[in-house]
Amino acid sequence: MSPTLPVAHVSLDPRTGITLPAEDPELLTLGLRDLVKRWAAAKDLPPMAAEAMTGADRKAQALGVPGGRLMEQAGTAVAAAVRAVAVDQGRLGHGPILVLCGPGNNGGDGFVAARRLAHLGLAVLVVFVAPEAKPGTRDGAVNWDRLANEPTVTRIHAASPRDLAVLGQGIEKASVLVDALLGTGVRGTLREPIRTAVEVIRRAAAGGVPVVAVDTPTAVDLTSGEASEPAVRADLTITFHRPKAGLLTRRGAALAGKVLVAPIGIPLEADRA
């Protein structure tokens, strides 16, 4: 497989010195314990709120780090975490990996993860959950389109609760379910079809399917840790750059499960208030 990103850019995270996920040749072979060790320095960084993370992301792009590169790093980290969970629980190859993706960049991270998992020869079912026909961000749309060229990826557009109800039948056959519906931008009551997608995730979890959340379990606020209902309860949450304040609160931690913090290469200058 040829590298997705150009070679001529920094491959180490500036805050931790950790090799960035998309440049780490061993990452997609590691178990969960090894991933914890790999990214330990990132988890020890000071926590940040959702607004600070959004600001750091924007500043990084203003400093010349493309949003697509940040998404590639994040999605690759998600793929590594999902594979590790499947291996550790003896579910790799048990059934397709199901990735539920929203219309924003959180969903884009899920699309990248799906592509990376497909490159491992795994069957992946990717569901774009939104009334719109296309993701709402440029990088998300690009990565959704790229999945059309992956032979082991099945793409589904779920525009309504009815579409998701059909998907929910036989949900327990999935090996792992990835919640990439909503990230730092979640506010207030969930709207359809996201709300029904959360119910599908909860049904899968009740059937024994492990749930991996991207950045935060859907409906859990990354600043306060408070959650609207329904909310996703994850077995593992992979968040990015630095720990998030909301996932360290009692409520947030209970819904996030085990938390991994993956570096994505945000420059030091972008991380300053």
C-alpha positions, 0 to 999 in steps of 0.5 A: 500500500502506498503512503497516504500522506506526503513524506516531506512533513514532520512525522513526530508530534511536537508536544510529545515526540510520539510518531504520528499515527499515519507515519507509524508503521507498527501502529495497526499491528498493536494490541490495546496495552501496546497502544496505551504505552505508545501514547502514554505521553499524550494522556499525561498532557494537561486536559482541555475543553472542547472550545480550546480543541476547536481553536487549536485545530483551526490555528493548526490549519492557519499555520499550514497544517491541512485539515485533511492531514489532521483527519488522516492522523485521527482516523488512522489512530481510530483504526488502530484502536478499533483493530486492537479492541477486536483482537483483544476481545477475540472478535476480529473477523467475527463480522463486519466492523460497523462505522456510524458517521455523522455529517461533520469532521467526526464522521470524516475521522470515521471514514478514514478509519474505515479505509485504513481498516479495509486496507487490512483486509477487513470487511467494513460497513460504513453508514453516513447518518444525515438527511443531506446526501453528502458530508458537510465538510470538504475533508469529510466529503473527500474521504467519503468518496474515497471509500467507493474505491474500497472493495471490502467497504460497503457504504450506506446513506441513512437519511431517516430513522427508517433507514436505521431501523433496517440497519438495526436488524442483526446488529449483534453480528458486527465485530465492533461498532464505531461511534463517529456521529458527533464530536466537539460540536455537540450541543443540546438535544439530538436531532434525527436521524442521529438520535435513532443512530444512538439507539442503534448503538445502544442496542448493539452494546446490549447485544455484546458488541464493543463500542469505540467512540471517536473523540467523545461518545455521542451526546457527551459534552467534552467540556462538562462531561454532561450528557443529553439522552439518549447518549452513547456508552462506549467501551473505549473512547479515542480522543485527540491531541490532549485529554478532554476535561469532560471525559475526566468528570465522573459522568463523562468517564462513566460513559467514555469507558477506557480513554486513549489520547492520540497525537495528531500533529497540532503545532505548539503555536496552535496549542497556545491560548 
